Amino acid sequence: MSKIAVVTDSNSGISQKEVNETEGLFVIPMPFMINEKEYFEDINLTQDEFYKMLAGDCDISTSKPSLGSVIELWDSILKDYDEIVHIPMSSSLSSACETAINFATEYNGRVQVVDNQRISVTQRQSVMDALALAKEGKSAEEIKKYLIDTKKDSSIYIMVPTLKYLKRGGRITPAAAAIGTLLKIKPVLQIQGGKLDSFAKVLNEKVAREKMIAAIKKDLETRFKQFVDNGEIELSIAHTNCIEKAKDFAAQVAAEFPGLKIRFIDPLSLSVSCHIGEGALAVTCERVYKNK
């Protein structure tokens, strides 16, 4: 049986502390440029520090890990492990995935890069599934196949409290942002297949929560129904620097879906937070691997 390591990046929301507590798990910290200085998430940039800089209108941009740092990590891991399953953020949101896929060809199948269109909480779930499959003795190639086959079996819906950062990132025009701000619009976004898209426009958080819950309910009753019936679906809550609000939303979601487990109440990755700002709430549903 091959000894499998699972590698991901900090977009998954997995901390370095969790890495130290989990055998076979490795997390690459995502780099950020803030006022022309490079920072690494969860290394020399905490969540609190990031949001203070964001609120201070610092010049913040996301970046990708250097190819050299990724290759150095792979080479180090392969001294102790037979194979690697590498789960980066979605290729729809970063070129890092494609770069990793191209260079993995140099490793004669020992490194399997998974582009399963995930980010944040659903990316974390892919990592948890990969670790579970590795414990069952699956090869890196078999784990990759499972993660690709199930890549569409998740949904994320996010309420954004301000249009400021969507405008800054070029995702909406300044004119649309000005009108939206004037009307106090709070957009609800969705991530399906790795892309951040508009889902609904509402006027307050109460309605936004109701919209997100209704969207999850529809998913559970339609495209995910068989997974619900098989006990393979769990829910998660995510937020951007508003944990108490997230806990309250989790209680509201739990009341709506009493038969389903809420697995995580996690911060959204800082890469997503760059585009939506502080105070966002999200609900996700994801298929969870169950031992057959």
C-alpha positions as CSV (number, residue, x, y, z in Angstrom):
1,M,0.0,0.0,0.0
2,S,1.4,3.4,-1.0
3,K,2.0,6.1,1.6
4,I,0.0,9.1,0.3
5,A,0.5,12.8,1.3
6,V,-2.2,15.4,0.6
7,V,-1.1,18.9,-0.3
8,T,-3.4,21.9,-0.6
9,D,-3.1,25.7,-0.1
10,S,-4.3,28.1,2.5
11,N,-7.3,29.0,0.3
12,S,-8.8,25.8,1.8
13,G,-9.0,27.5,5.2
14,I,-6.8,24.8,6.7
15,S,-4.4,26.3,9.2
16,Q,-0.8,25.5,9.9
17,K,-1.9,24.3,13.3
18,E,-4.2,21.7,11.8
19,V,-1.3,20.6,9.5
20,N,0.9,20.0,12.6
21,E,-1.9,17.8,14.0
22,T,-2.7,15.8,10.9
23,E,-0.3,13.2,9.5
24,G,0.2,13.3,5.8
25,L,-1.3,16.8,5.3
26,F,0.7,19.8,4.0
27,V,-0.6,23.4,3.3
28,I,1.1,25.9,1.1
29,P,0.5,29.5,2.5
30,M,-0.9,31.8,-0.2
31,P,1.1,35.0,-0.8
32,F,-0.3,38.5,-0.8
33,M,1.2,41.8,-1.9
34,I,0.2,44.5,0.6
35,N,1.6,48.0,-0.1
36,E,4.3,46.3,-2.2
37,K,5.4,44.0,0.6
38,E,4.9,40.2,0.4
39,Y,3.0,38.4,3.1
40,F,2.1,34.7,3.5
41,E,-1.3,33.7,4.9
42,D,-1.1,32.1,8.4
43,I,2.7,32.6,8.4
44,N,3.3,36.4,8.8
45,L,-0.3,37.5,8.0
46,T,-3.1,36.6,10.4
47,Q,-6.8,37.1,9.7
48,D,-7.0,40.0,12.1
49,E,-4.0,41.8,10.5
50,F,-5.4,41.3,7.0
51,Y,-8.8,42.9,7.9
52,K,-7.1,45.8,9.6
53,M,-5.1,46.4,6.4
54,L,-8.2,45.9,4.2
55,A,-10.2,48.4,6.3
56,G,-7.2,50.9,6.1
57,D,-7.5,50.8,2.3
58,C,-4.1,49.3,1.8
59,D,-3.2,48.2,-1.7
60,I,-3.9,44.5,-1.5
61,S,-3.5,41.9,-4.3
62,T,-3.4,38.2,-4.3
63,S,-0.6,36.2,-5.8
64,K,0.3,32.5,-6.3
65,P,3.0,30.4,-4.7
66,S,6.3,30.4,-6.6
67,L,6.8,27.3,-8.7
68,G,10.1,26.8,-6.9
69,S,8.5,26.7,-3.5
70,V,5.9,24.1,-4.7
71,I,8.6,21.9,-6.3
72,E,10.8,22.1,-3.2
73,L,7.8,21.0,-1.0
74,W,7.0,18.1,-3.4
75,D,10.6,16.9,-3.4
76,S,10.8,17.1,0.4
77,I,7.6,15.2,0.8
78,L,8.6,12.4,-1.6
79,K,11.5,11.5,0.5
80,D,9.0,10.1,3.1
81,Y,5.9,9.4,1.0
82,D,5.3,7.4,-2.1
83,E,2.8,9.7,-3.8
84,I,1.2,13.1,-3.5
85,V,-2.3,14.3,-4.1
86,H,-2.1,18.0,-4.7
87,I,-5.4,20.0,-4.4
88,P,-4.9,23.7,-5.3
89,M,-7.6,26.3,-5.5
90,S,-9.8,26.2,-8.6
91,S,-8.2,26.8,-12.0
92,S,-11.1,29.2,-12.7
93,L,-9.7,31.5,-10.0
94,S,-5.9,31.1,-10.3
95,S,-3.3,30.0,-12.8
96,A,-1.4,28.1,-10.0
97,C,-3.4,25.0,-10.7
98,E,-2.4,24.8,-14.4
99,T,1.2,25.5,-13.5
100,A,1.2,22.6,-11.0
101,I,-0.5,20.2,-13.5
102,N,2.2,21.0,-16.1
103,F,5.1,20.4,-13.8
104,A,3.6,17.3,-12.2
105,T,4.3,15.5,-15.5
106,E,8.0,15.5,-14.4
107,Y,7.2,13.2,-11.5
108,N,6.2,10.0,-13.4
109,G,2.8,9.8,-11.8
110,R,3.9,10.2,-8.2
111,V,2.3,13.7,-8.1
112,Q,-1.4,13.9,-9.0
113,V,-2.8,17.4,-9.3
114,V,-6.5,17.7,-8.8
115,D,-8.4,20.5,-10.6
116,N,-11.9,19.9,-9.1
117,Q,-13.0,23.5,-9.2
118,R,-13.1,24.0,-5.4
119,I,-12.3,26.9,-3.1
120,S,-12.5,27.6,0.7
121,V,-14.8,25.3,2.6
122,T,-15.5,22.9,-0.3
123,Q,-11.8,22.7,-1.1
124,R,-11.3,21.8,2.6
125,Q,-13.8,19.0,2.1
126,S,-11.9,17.7,-0.9
127,V,-8.8,17.5,1.4
128,M,-10.7,15.6,4.1
129,D,-12.1,13.2,1.5
130,A,-8.6,12.6,0.1
131,L,-7.2,11.9,3.5
132,A,-10.0,9.4,4.2
133,L,-9.4,7.6,0.9
134,A,-5.7,7.5,1.5
135,K,-6.3,5.8,4.8
136,E,-8.3,3.2,2.9
137,G,-5.3,2.4,0.8
138,K,-6.4,4.2,-2.4
139,S,-3.6,5.3,-4.8
140,A,-3.1,8.9,-5.6
141,E,-4.5,8.3,-9.1
142,E,-7.7,6.7,-7.6
143,I,-8.1,9.6,-5.2
144,K,-7.8,12.1,-8.0
145,K,-10.4,10.3,-10.0
146,Y,-12.9,10.3,-7.1
147,L,-12.3,14.1,-6.5
148,I,-12.8,14.9,-10.2
149,D,-15.9,12.7,-10.5
150,T,-17.5,14.5,-7.5
151,K,-16.3,18.0,-8.3
152,K,-19.8,19.4,-9.0
153,D,-21.3,18.0,-5.8
154,S,-21.1,21.2,-3.8
155,S,-22.6,24.7,-3.6
156,I,-21.6,28.0,-1.9
157,Y,-23.8,31.0,-1.5
158,I,-22.4,34.2,-0.1
159,M,-24.0,37.4,1.2
160,V,-21.7,40.4,0.5
161,P,-22.3,43.5,2.8
162,T,-20.7,46.0,0.6
163,L,-20.0,46.5,-3.1
164,K,-16.7,48.4,-2.4
165,Y,-14.4,45.4,-2.9
166,L,-16.2,44.0,-5.9
167,K,-15.8,47.3,-7.6
168,R,-12.1,47.5,-6.6
169,G,-11.5,44.0,-8.0
170,G,-13.2,44.9,-11.3
171,R,-16.1,42.5,-10.8
172,I,-18.7,45.2,-11.2
173,T,-18.4,48.6,-12.8
174,P,-18.0,51.8,-10.7
175,A,-21.4,53.0,-12.0
176,A,-23.1,49.8,-10.9
177,A,-21.4,50.0,-7.5
178,A,-22.5,53.6,-7.0
179,I,-26.1,52.7,-7.8
180,G,-26.0,49.6,-5.6
181,T,-24.5,51.5,-2.7
182,L,-27.2,54.3,-3.1
183,L,-29.9,51.7,-3.0
184,K,-28.2,49.8,-0.2
185,I,-28.1,46.6,-2.2
186,K,-26.5,43.5,-0.7
187,P,-25.7,41.0,-3.4
188,V,-25.8,37.3,-2.9
189,L,-23.1,35.5,-4.9
190,Q,-22.7,31.9,-5.7
191,I,-19.7,29.6,-6.4
192,Q,-20.5,26.7,-8.7
193,G,-17.6,25.1,-10.5
194,G,-15.1,27.6,-9.1
195,K,-16.5,30.8,-10.5
196,L,-17.8,33.7,-8.3
197,D,-21.1,34.8,-9.9
198,S,-24.1,36.9,-9.0
199,F,-27.1,35.0,-7.6
200,A,-29.5,37.6,-6.2
201,K,-29.7,41.2,-5.1
202,V,-31.5,42.0,-1.8
203,L,-31.9,45.0,0.4
204,N,-31.0,43.6,3.8
205,E,-29.2,40.8,5.5
206,K,-32.4,39.1,6.7
207,V,-33.6,38.6,3.1
208,A,-30.1,37.6,2.1
209,R,-30.1,34.8,4.7
210,E,-33.5,33.6,3.5
211,K,-32.4,33.6,-0.1
212,M,-29.3,31.5,0.7
213,I,-31.3,29.0,2.7
214,A,-33.9,28.7,-0.1
215,A,-31.1,28.1,-2.6
216,I,-29.5,25.4,-0.5
217,K,-32.9,23.8,0.0
218,K,-33.5,23.7,-3.7
219,D,-30.1,22.1,-4.3
220,L,-30.8,19.4,-1.6
221,E,-34.2,18.6,-3.1
222,T,-33.0,18.4,-6.7
223,R,-29.4,17.8,-7.9
224,F,-28.2,16.5,-4.5
225,K,-31.3,14.6,-3.5
226,Q,-29.7,11.1,-3.9
227,F,-26.7,12.2,-1.8
228,V,-29.0,13.5,1.0
229,D,-30.9,10.1,0.9
230,N,-27.5,8.3,1.2
231,G,-26.4,10.4,4.1
232,E,-23.5,11.9,2.1
233,I,-24.4,15.6,2.4
234,E,-23.3,18.0,5.1
235,L,-23.5,21.8,5.5
236,S,-21.0,24.4,6.5
237,I,-21.0,28.1,7.4
238,A,-18.3,30.5,6.4
239,H,-17.7,34.2,7.1
240,T,-15.3,37.1,6.7
241,N,-14.3,38.2,10.2
242,C,-17.8,38.0,11.8
243,I,-17.7,34.8,13.9
244,E,-20.7,35.7,16.2
245,K,-22.9,36.5,13.2
246,A,-21.8,33.2,11.6
247,K,-22.7,31.3,14.7
248,D,-26.2,32.9,14.7
249,F,-26.6,32.0,11.0
250,A,-25.5,28.5,11.7
251,A,-28.2,28.1,14.3
252,Q,-30.8,29.5,11.8
253,V,-29.6,27.0,9.1
254,A,-29.6,24.1,11.6
255,A,-33.2,24.8,12.5
256,E,-34.1,24.7,8.8
257,F,-32.3,21.4,8.1
258,P,-32.5,19.5,11.4
259,G,-31.4,16.2,9.7
260,L,-28.2,17.5,8.4
261,K,-24.9,18.1,10.2
262,I,-23.1,21.5,10.1
263,R,-19.5,20.4,9.8
264,F,-17.6,23.6,9.9
265,I,-18.0,27.3,10.9
266,D,-15.0,28.6,9.1
267,P,-13.5,31.9,7.9
268,L,-13.5,32.3,4.2
269,S,-10.1,32.2,2.6
270,L,-8.4,35.6,2.4
271,S,-8.2,35.3,-1.4
272,V,-12.0,35.4,-1.5
273,S,-12.1,38.0,1.3
274,C,-10.1,40.4,-0.9
275,H,-13.0,40.5,-3.3
276,I,-15.9,40.7,-0.9
277,G,-14.6,42.5,2.3
278,E,-15.5,42.1,5.9
279,G,-18.9,40.9,7.3
280,A,-19.8,38.4,4.6
281,L,-21.8,35.3,5.4
282,A,-21.9,32.1,3.4
283,V,-23.6,28.7,3.5
284,T,-22.3,25.6,1.7
285,C,-23.5,22.1,1.1
286,E,-21.0,19.5,0.1
287,R,-21.0,15.8,-0.6
288,V,-18.8,14.0,2.0
289,Y,-17.0,10.7,1.2
290,K,-18.5,7.9,3.2
291,N,-16.7,4.6,3.7
292,K,-18.3,2.1,1.4
